[in-house]
Amino acid sequence: MTTEHPATPATAAPQGLRRWLPLFLIVGLFFLWGAANNLNDVLIAQFKMAFVLDDFQAGLVQSAFYLGYFLVAMPAAMFMRRFGYKEAVVVGLVLYGAGALLFWPAAQLRTYGMFLFALFVIATGLAFLETSANPLMTVLGPREGAARRLNFAQAFNPLGSIAGVLIGKHFILAGVEHTPQQLATMSAAGRATYYAAATHAVQGPYLCIGLVVLAWAALVLVMRFPAVAAPHVPTTRATGHDGALARLLRDRGFTSAMAAQFFYVGAQVGVWSYTIRYVQASMPGTSAHAAADFILAALVCFMAGRFAGTALMRYLAPVRLLLAFAAINVLLNLYALLRPGLGGACALVACSFFMSVMYPTIFALGVEGMDDDERKLGSALLVMTIIGGAVLTAAMGAVSDLAGIARALSVPALSFAVVAWFAWRRLSHAGRADT
């Protein structure tokens, strides 16, 4: 048995620094993947212009991105289960950085398919990051504070989102934007030059992002992490009839959380992806550069909602807050559908405030009460449901092409109704358990 000695004043500060630096690096991950996610909203508008795409084709940006999450989340969980949280984070950052660097040759070649592949690689890295960072935050403290703690960490995600939109607005969408009528009057050589310039606009921003992310990976690699981040020998089998994976899939509470997360992510990604398109269609004459301000305002509301929601959870059960916010968002999307224009655009902006608590709250409720093995596999399954961003964004694009962008908002309205159903069902079951 060893005896611990109290730290002297000379060593207390370094010990405190060693304790907080790993936490700082992990919270930074939420910022970094927020920037990547919301740069996609700018890329949809930019690629629609640079490659002359319809709404469905432009929506493939999100499809390629979230397909990466879906395919890699479970391998990421298996890797994390075997090697630990820290190693999963390093692999995720390396993949993220490599995907960002691929934007340079993709722009040189002016190939839309290569851009989609680069986004897929970025998403595989983010799958590692989200699969590891989210469950890590739920165990860094008391169980009853897991949802509030994860909401706090996730509050730094919209800071990254805002940074991503600002980068996109000022470095990608800052060029000259021609109307279809102006393009029709240009020579073939003039149009080719214009499209090439629109494509090359993404090179510099993504080069910088790639280098920053790889530097972050190096910092994580050399940092000493607490024991909770270390690899361990799994105590249960993952597969088989009695494995952790089978137990999770038989748990109706967990599978309903998966469904809610699928529809929530689809709604969030769809609303943000088509906000610029909605503003331009319902407020004729608005440039993509100006319409990006609505995305920026939405992200500010999203960040404010994260901090406000975290504070409200001190007095209100997270599941009750989730139910109220989901119901409000159904109404806001229906209003934007029925009243396109400035009022509808403002409703979409306000929608982001109430979306803010949904992902971390559904996540925390989904993994509540699990052991470490189940939590890691459950985290992967919940991250896989991010494929909703690919499926429902493409569905919104298809509806928009057929019936107009305003009618496409019926997709997120229905999705938020599913989230409200999940919260109501969870609340009902909790009430019966208390009686």
C-alpha positions in Angstrom: 0.0 0.0 0.0 1.4 3.4 -1.0 0.8 6.7 0.7 -0.1 9.8 -1.3 1.6 13.0 -0.3 -0.1 16.3 -0.7 1.2 18.5 -3.5 3.4 21.3 -2.5 2.7 24.8 -3.9 5.5 24.3 -6.4 3.9 21.2 -7.9 0.2 22.0 -7.5 0.1 24.2 -10.6 1.7 21.7 -13.0 -0.6 18.9 -11.7 -3.6 21.1 -12.3 -2.3 21.9 -15.8 -1.9 18.2 -16.5 -5.5 17.6 -15.3 -7.1 20.3 -17.4 -5.0 20.1 -20.7 -6.5 16.7 -21.8 -10.0 18.1 -21.1 -9.2 21.2 -23.1 -8.0 19.0 -26.0 -11.2 16.9 -26.0 -13.5 19.8 -25.7 -11.6 21.2 -28.7 -12.8 18.3 -30.8 -16.4 19.5 -30.5 -15.2 22.8 -32.0 -13.3 21.1 -34.8 -16.1 18.9 -36.0 -18.6 21.7 -35.8 -16.5 23.7 -38.3 -16.5 20.7 -40.7 -20.2 20.0 -40.4 -21.3 23.6 -41.2 -18.8 24.3 -43.9 -20.9 21.7 -45.8 -23.8 24.2 -45.8 -21.6 26.7 -47.6 -20.2 24.0 -49.9 -23.7 23.0 -51.1 -24.3 26.6 -52.3 -20.8 26.8 -53.8 -20.9 23.5 -55.6 -24.4 24.2 -56.9 -22.9 27.3 -58.5 -19.5 25.8 -59.6 -20.9 22.5 -61.1 -24.4 23.7 -62.1 -26.2 21.2 -59.9 -29.9 20.8 -59.0 -31.0 20.6 -55.3 -30.8 16.8 -55.2 -27.3 16.7 -56.7 -26.1 19.4 -54.4 -27.5 17.5 -51.4 -25.1 14.7 -52.2 -22.5 16.7 -50.3 -24.3 15.7 -47.1 -25.0 12.2 -48.3 -21.3 11.5 -48.9 -20.5 13.1 -45.6 -22.9 11.2 -43.4 -22.4 8.0 -45.2 -18.9 8.1 -43.8 -20.3 8.3 -40.3 -22.6 5.4 -40.9 -20.0 3.0 -42.3 -17.1 3.8 -39.9 -18.9 4.4 -36.6 -18.9 0.7 -35.6 -15.3 0.0 -36.7 -14.4 3.1 -34.7 -16.1 1.7 -31.6 -14.3 -1.7 -32.0 -11.0 0.2 -32.3 -11.8 2.3 -29.3 -12.9 -0.8 -27.3 -9.6 -2.4 -28.0 -7.1 0.5 -28.0 -8.8 3.2 -25.9 -10.3 6.6 -26.3 -7.0 8.5 -26.9 -5.9 6.3 -29.8 -9.4 6.6 -31.4 -9.1 10.4 -31.2 -5.7 10.4 -32.9 -6.9 8.2 -35.8 -10.0 10.4 -36.2 -7.9 13.6 -36.4 -5.5 12.1 -38.9 -8.4 11.1 -41.2 -10.1 14.4 -40.8 -6.9 16.3 -41.7 -6.2 14.0 -44.7 -9.7 14.5 -46.0 -9.3 18.3 -45.8 -6.0 18.2 -47.6 -7.6 16.2 -50.5 -9.6 19.3 -51.3 -6.5 20.8 -53.0 -6.2 18.1 -55.7 -9.9 17.9 -56.1 -10.1 21.6 -56.9 -7.2 21.3 -59.3 -9.0 18.5 -61.2 -12.4 20.2 -60.9 -14.1 16.8 -60.2 -17.2 16.8 -58.1 -16.8 13.1 -57.3 -13.4 13.7 -55.8 -14.8 16.4 -53.6 -17.4 14.0 -52.4 -14.7 11.4 -51.7 -12.7 14.0 -49.7 -15.8 14.8 -47.6 -16.3 11.0 -47.1 -12.7 10.8 -45.7 -13.4 13.8 -43.4 -16.5 12.1 -42.1 -14.7 8.8 -41.3 -12.4 10.8 -39.1 -15.3 12.6 -37.4 -17.0 9.2 -36.8 -13.9 8.3 -34.7 -14.1 11.6 -32.9 -17.8 11.6 -32.1 -17.8 7.9 -31.2 -15.1 8.5 -28.6 -15.7 12.1 -27.3 -19.4 11.8 -26.6 -19.3 8.7 -24.3 -16.1 10.0 -22.7 -17.9 13.2 -21.5 -20.8 11.1 -20.0 -18.4 9.2 -17.7 -16.3 12.2 -16.5 -18.5 12.8 -13.5 -21.7 11.7 -11.7 -24.2 9.7 -13.7 -27.1 12.1 -12.9 -25.2 15.0 -14.5 -24.3 13.2 -17.7 -26.8 14.9 -19.9 -26.0 18.4 -18.5 -22.2 17.7 -18.8 -22.5 16.5 -22.4 -24.7 19.5 -23.3 -22.0 21.8 -21.8 -19.2 20.2 -23.9 -21.5 20.3 -27.0 -22.0 24.0 -26.4 -18.5 24.5 -27.9 -19.7 22.7 -31.1 -21.6 25.7 -32.4 -18.6 27.9 -31.8 -16.9 25.7 -34.4 -20.0 25.8 -36.6 -19.9 29.6 -36.5 -16.2 29.6 -37.3 -17.0 27.3 -40.3 -19.7 29.5 -41.7 -17.5 32.6 -41.3 -14.7 30.9 -43.1 -17.1 29.9 -45.8 -18.8 33.3 -46.1 -15.6 35.3 -46.3 -13.2 33.0 -48.0 -15.4 30.7 -50.2 -18.6 32.7 -51.0 -16.8 36.0 -51.2 -16.3 35.9 -55.0 -18.5 37.4 -57.7 -21.8 35.7 -58.1 -23.5 35.7 -61.5 -27.1 35.1 -62.1 -28.2 32.4 -64.7 -29.1 35.2 -67.1 -25.7 36.8 -66.8 -24.0 33.4 -67.3 -26.1 32.8 -70.4 -24.7 35.9 -72.0 -21.1 35.0 -71.3 -18.8 33.2 -73.7 -17.9 29.5 -73.1 -14.4 30.5 -72.1 -15.7 33.1 -69.6 -18.1 30.6 -68.0 -15.3 28.1 -67.7 -13.1 30.6 -66.0 -15.9 31.6 -63.6 -16.6 27.9 -62.7 -12.9 27.2 -62.2 -12.6 30.2 -59.8 -15.6 29.1 -57.8 -14.0 25.6 -57.4 -10.6 26.9 -56.4 -12.1 29.1 -53.7 -12.2 26.1 -51.4 -8.5 25.2 -51.6 -7.0 27.7 -49.2 -9.6 27.3 -46.3 -9.4 23.5 -46.4 -5.6 23.5 -46.6 -5.5 25.6 -43.4 -8.1 23.4 -41.7 -6.1 20.2 -42.6 -2.9 21.6 -41.1 -4.6 22.7 -37.9 -6.3 19.4 -37.4 -3.1 17.4 -37.9 -1.3 19.7 -35.4 -4.1 18.9 -32.9 -3.6 15.2 -33.5 0.1 15.7 -32.6 -0.9 17.4 -29.4 -3.3 14.6 -28.4 -0.6 12.0 -29.2 2.0 13.5 -26.8 -0.5 14.3 -24.1 -0.9 12.0 -21.0 -4.5 11.2 -20.5 -6.3 10.0 -17.3 -7.0 6.3 -16.8 -10.6 6.5 -18.1 -9.1 7.1 -21.6 -6.8 4.1 -21.5 -7.3 0.8 -23.5 -8.8 -2.1 -21.6 -9.6 -5.8 -22.1 -13.4 -6.0 -23.0 -15.3 -7.8 -20.3 -18.0 -9.1 -22.6 -18.3 -10.3 -26.2 -19.5 -7.7 -28.7 -21.2 -10.1 -31.0 -23.3 -13.3 -30.7 -26.8 -13.8 -29.2 -25.6 -12.9 -25.7 -23.2 -10.2 -26.8 -23.4 -6.5 -25.9 -24.5 -5.6 -29.4 -27.4 -8.0 -29.4 -28.5 -6.8 -25.9 -28.5 -3.2 -27.2 -30.6 -4.0 -30.2 -33.1 -5.9 -28.0 -33.5 -2.8 -25.8 -36.5 -0.9 -27.0 -35.5 2.2 -25.1 -32.2 2.3 -26.8 -33.5 1.5 -30.3 -36.1 4.3 -29.9 -33.2 6.6 -29.0 -31.6 5.5 -32.3 -34.7 6.4 -34.2 -35.0 9.8 -32.6 -31.4 10.5 -33.3 -31.8 9.5 -37.0 -34.7 11.9 -37.5 -33.1 14.7 -35.4 -29.9 14.7 -37.3 -31.8 14.5 -40.6 -33.9 17.5 -39.5 -30.9 19.6 -38.3 -28.8 18.9 -41.4 -31.7 19.5 -43.8 -32.7 22.8 -42.2 -29.2 24.2 -42.2 -28.3 22.7 -45.7 -31.2 24.4 -47.4 -31.5 27.7 -45.4 -29.4 29.6 -48.1 -31.6 28.0 -50.8 -34.8 28.8 -48.9 -33.8 32.5 -48.4 -32.8 33.0 -52.0 -36.0 31.3 -53.3 -38.4 33.1 -50.9 -36.6 36.5 -51.0 -35.7 37.0 -54.6 -32.5 39.0 -55.3 -30.7 37.8 -52.2 -27.1 36.6 -53.0 -25.7 33.4 -51.4 -23.2 35.6 -49.6 -26.0 37.6 -48.0 -28.1 34.5 -47.3 -25.2 33.0 -45.4 -26.0 35.5 -42.7 -29.1 33.6 -41.8 -27.0 30.5 -41.3 -24.7 32.5 -39.1 -27.7 33.8 -37.1 -29.0 30.3 -36.7 -25.7 29.1 -35.3 -25.6 31.9 -32.8 -29.1 30.8 -31.7 -27.9 27.2 -31.6 -25.0 28.2 -29.3 -27.3 30.3 -27.1 -29.7 27.4 -26.9 -26.9 25.0 -25.7 -25.9 27.2 -22.8 -29.5 28.1 -22.0 -30.5 24.4 -22.2 -27.7 23.4 -19.9 -28.8 25.9 -17.3 -32.5 24.9 -17.6 -31.6 21.3 -16.9 -30.7 22.2 -13.4 -34.4 22.8 -12.8 -36.1 20.8 -15.5 -35.6 17.1 -16.4 -33.7 16.8 -19.7 -36.5 14.7 -21.2 -39.2 17.3 -20.5 -37.0 20.0 -22.1 -36.5 17.8 -25.1 -40.3 17.3 -25.5 -41.0 21.0 -25.3 -38.3 22.0 -27.7 -39.2 19.3 -30.3 -42.9 20.4 -30.2 -41.9 24.1 -30.8 -39.8 23.1 -33.7 -42.6 21.3 -35.4 -44.6 24.5 -35.3 -41.7 26.7 -36.5 -41.1 24.5 -39.5 -44.8 24.4 -40.4 -44.8 28.2 -40.2 -41.8 28.5 -42.5 -43.5 26.1 -44.9 -46.8 28.0 -45.0 -45.3 31.6 -44.9 -42.2 31.7 -47.1 -40.3 35.0 -46.9 -38.6 36.9 -44.2 -40.9 35.6 -41.5 -40.3 32.0 -42.6 -36.6 32.5 -42.7 -36.7 34.0 -39.2 -38.6 30.9 -38.1 -35.9 28.7 -39.5 -33.3 30.7 -37.6 -35.3 30.4 -34.3 -35.6 26.7 -34.9 -31.8 26.3 -34.2 -32.3 27.6 -30.6 -34.6 24.7 -29.9 -32.6 22.1 -31.8 -29.6 22.8 -29.6 -30.2 20.3 -26.7 -31.5 17.5 -28.9 -28.4 15.6 -30.0 -26.6 15.4 -26.6 -29.8 14.8 -24.7 -31.0 11.9 -26.9 -27.4 10.6 -26.7 -27.2 10.7 -22.9 -30.7 9.2 -22.5 -29.7 6.4 -25.0 -26.6 5.3 -23.1 -28.0 5.9 -19.6 -27.3 3.0 -17.2 -24.9 1.1 -19.5 -21.6 -0.5 -18.6 -18.4 0.6 -20.3 -18.5 -2.0 -23.1 -22.2 -1.3 -23.9 -21.6 2.4 -23.8 -18.9 2.2 -26.4 -20.9 0.0 -28.7 -24.1 2.1 -28.0 -22.2 5.2 -28.9 -21.2 3.8 -32.2 -24.8 2.8 -33.0 -26.0 6.3 -32.1 -23.3 7.9 -34.3 -24.4 5.6 -37.1 -27.8 7.1 -37.0 -26.2 10.3 -38.3 -26.9 8.7 -41.7 -30.2 10.5 -41.2 -28.4 13.6 -42.4 -27.7 11.9 -45.7 -31.1 10.3 -46.2 -33.4 13.2 -45.1 -31.3 15.9 -46.8 -31.5 14.0 -50.1 -35.3 13.6 -49.4 -35.6 17.4 -48.9 -33.8 18.0 -52.1 -36.1 15.6 -54.0 -39.2 17.3 -52.5 -37.7 20.7 -53.4 -37.1 19.8 -57.0 -40.7 18.5 -57.3 -42.7 21.0 -55.2 -40.5 23.9 -54.1 -38.1 24.5 -51.3 -40.8 25.7 -48.8 -42.7 22.4 -49.2 -39.5 20.5 -48.5 -39.7 21.7 -44.9 -42.4 19.1 -44.3 -39.5 16.6 -43.9 -37.9 18.3 -40.8 -41.4 19.1 -39.4 -42.2 15.3 -39.4 -38.7 14.5 -38.1 -39.1 16.8 -35.0 -42.5 15.1 -34.4 -40.6 11.8 -34.1 -38.2 13.4 -31.6 -41.2 14.7 -29.6 -42.7 11.2 -29.7 -39.5 9.7 -28.3 -39.4 12.2 -25.4 -43.1 11.7 -24.6 -42.6 7.9 -24.6 -39.6 8.1 -22.4 -41.4 10.5 -20.0 -44.4 8.2 -19.9 -42.3 5.2 -19.1 -40.4 7.1 -16.4 -43.7 8.2 -14.8 -45.0 4.6 -14.7 -41.7 3.4 -13.2 -42.1 6.0 -10.4 -45.7 4.9 -9.5 
